[in-house]
């Protein structure tokens, strides 16, 4: 039964992932997320429902617009698939519980800000306020143990990134700082610090890879949002296990 519901959550996640692509691309531009409908940016072809099936349509269309042949970025089905996997994992880990709602909302936030940051190097305040408000209410209903770990985590995440931004003289964006306040609210102090360590490792590796692949120069800024999202998700699902394994290794 758990596998069946996890599969359903994967399907729902891919549908939401398709919508999150739209949200992440339109909200920073202050465009409606409802209209107009999805269309090819080159020829204006309005996509039919058969061209909007998450993940599957990309392969049926062979990664190209059916009207003009414009290449469809592979990031769209990747985001859809990742959202599906995170939704499925959320149910698999938490089942039908209050934490399941926290997990799904947290994954949704991180997917949307990743899309936005990759495209525009921007994490919109509107997205952070919307999800931050919902997650704050849920942390009151389904608090961490002890309860003060959530507000202290939010303060720690915000302060840590703010200090780094001050020391590095702008090396950390304002969106990243506010995002970590929301992350701290969900994770608590210990896992927030772990998530930042993981995010830094992933961000450094991604930056070096981009330079090696000659997609970036050493002076080009690299969006840190996706690395933060990856670090936060790893810490959220497996953080305590990673800390336990590390402590067993050194003691």
N, C-alpha and C positions, 0 to 999 in steps of 0.2 A: 504493500500500500504506500509506503514511504517513497519508493522508487516511482510509482505512478504519479503521485502528487508532485514529486520533484520534476518529473517530465512535463507536467502541466505548467509548473512555475517557469520552466525553461521556455516553453512556448509563449507564455504571457510576457516573459522578459524580453524576448526578441521583438514582440509587438511594441512594448514600451521603449525598447532600444531604438526602434525606427523613429518613434516620436521624439525621443531625447536628442537624436541627431538634429531634428528640426528646431527644438528648443535651444540647443547649444549654438546653432548657427544664426538664429533669428533674434533671440533676446538681446545679445550685445548690440545689434543693429537697431533695436527698438522697433522691430517689426512684429506683426501679429503672428502667433503660432498656429492660428486656425485657418486663415486665408491670406493669400490665395493658396490653392492646393499645390502639391509638389509638381515641379515641372523641370524640364531640361534647361539649364542656364544658357545654353547656346542657341537652340532652335525654338525654345518655348513650348515644346511638346508636353501637354498635360498627361501625367502618368495615369494609366488605367489601373484598376484594382489588381489586375493580374501582374502588374509591374511593381506593385507595392508589397508583395509578400516578403516578409523579412528573411534575409539571407538567401532564400531559394530563388527569388526573382533575379538576383545578381548573377547567378549561375545560368538561369534560363536565358537571360539576355546576353550571356557571355561577356558581362562587364561593360556593355556599351548601350548607348541610347538606341532604342528601336527605330527612331526617326532619322537622326543625323549621324549616328555612329560615334558620338562623343564618348570617350572613355569615362566610365563611372569610377570614382575613387574607391579603392578597396577598403578604405577606412569605414565606409557605411556598413557593409555586412560584418566587418570585424566588431564594430561597436554593438551592433544588434546581437551578435553571438556572445560577446562578453557580458552584456546585460542579461541575456538568458542564463548564462552559466552562474552569474552572481545571484540571480533570483532563485535558481534551483539549489544552489549551495545554501542560501539563506533558509530555505525550507528544510533541507536535509539536516542542517545543524540545529535549528531552533524549533522546527515543527510548528504547530498552531499555538503560538504564544505571543505575548506582548512584544517580546524581543524580535519576533519575526517582522513586525511592522517597522521597528527601528532599523533592522538590517536592510530591508527592501528600500526604505527611504534613504538610508545612508549610501547604499550602492547607487541609487538613482542620482543623488546629488553629485557623487564623484564621477559618474559617467558624463553628466551634463557639463560639469566644469572642465573635464578633460577635452571634450569636443570644442568648447569655447576657447580654452587656452591654446590648444593646438592650432586653431584657425586664426585667432586674433591676438594671442598673448594677453588675454583678458579674462578675469573671473568676475562676472557681473554681481553687483551688490543685490540686485533683485532676486537672484537665484539663492544667494546665501541667506538673505532675510526670510525667504519663503520656507526653505528647508530647515533653517536654524530655528525658526519659530515652532515648526511642527516637532522637531526633534527635542526641543526644550520641554514641550508639553508631555511628550512621550517619556522623557527621562524623569518627569515628576510622577507619571503613572507607573512606569517600569524602571525604578531607580537602580543605579549601581549599588554595590555593597562595598564599603559604606556609602550612604547617600551623598555625602559631601565630595566624593571622588569625581563626580561629574562637573560641578561648578569649579572645583580646583583644577581639574583637567583643562577646562575651557580657559581659565586664567593662565595656566602654565603654557598651553599651546600658543596663545596670543602673545604672551610676554617673551617666550623663546624666540619666536619669529621676529618680533619687534626689535629685540636686542640685536639679532643678526642683521636686520635691515639697517639699524643705526651704525653698527660697527663696520659693516661693509659699504656704508654710504650709498644705499639704494640698491644693493645687490639682491634684495628680496622685495617682491612686489606687495602692494597693499592688499590685493586680493588673496595672496598666499597667507598673509598675516591673519586676515579675518576668517579665512577658511580653516585655519588651524584652531581657532576658537571653537568652531563648530565640531571639528574632529575631536578636540579635547572633551567636549561635552558628551560625546558618544563613548569615547574610549577610556576616559579617566587618565590620571597622571602617568602611571607606569607605562601603559600601552601607547600613550601619546608620544612619550619620549622615544620608545622603541620604533614607532612608526616613522618618526623623523630620521632616525638613524638609517632605517631601511630605505626611505625615500631619497636620502642623500646618496646612498650607495647606488641606487638605481639611476638617479639623475646624473651622477658622475659617469657611470657606464654608458648611458644614452648619449651624453655629450661627447665622450671620446669616440663612440661609434659613429656619430654624425660627422665628426672631424675626419675620422679615418675614411669614411665613405665620401668625403669632400662635399657633403651637403651643407656644412657650416664651416665658417672660419673660427679661430679661437676667440675673436672679438664679437661674433654674433651671439645674441641672447638665445637661450634655449628655454622653452616653456617648462616650468617646474611642476605645474598642476598635475599632469598625468603621473609623474613620479610620486607626488604626494598621495594621489589617489591609490596607486599601487601599494605604497607603504602602509597607508591607512587600512586598506582591505586585508593585507597580510597580517597586520597586527591585530585587527578585529577578529579574524577567524582563527589564527594560529599563534597569536602573540604569547599567550600564557605557556603554551607548549614549547615555543622557542626559548623563552626565558628559563623554563624548567630544565630543558636540555642543556642550555649553556651553564646553568648553575651545577648540574650534575657533572659536567665536563671539567669544571675548574676546581671542584671540591671532592 
